[in-house]
Amino acid sequence: MNDQEHGRTHPSRIRCPQCGSLRFSETGQIFALIPMSQTDMGAQLHPSGSIPVLSYLCNQCGHILLYSAKSLKRI
């Protein structure tokens, strides 16, 4: 995820894709998105390529947006 590529600098500046609301709350939790690939023996996780993300919750409908913690300068 690169928020700057999409013109996003912070979740408060975009509309919720579900309901159009501009009101988001930070959940206060940092998660890691971990890349995964499919092989003949099953799925394989690649933790070395993980991306730390922050989650934001739409106050109106509950939709969750994920943003790179690095681009938001939170880590």
QUIHU-V685719 format. One record per helix or strand of 3 or more residues. SS is the DSSP state (@ for helix, = for strand). FROM is the first residue (numbers start at 0). TO is the last residue. If there is no record, write none. Layout:
SS,FROM,TO
SS,FROM,TO
//
This chain:
@,10,12
=,23,38
=,41,57
=,63,67
//
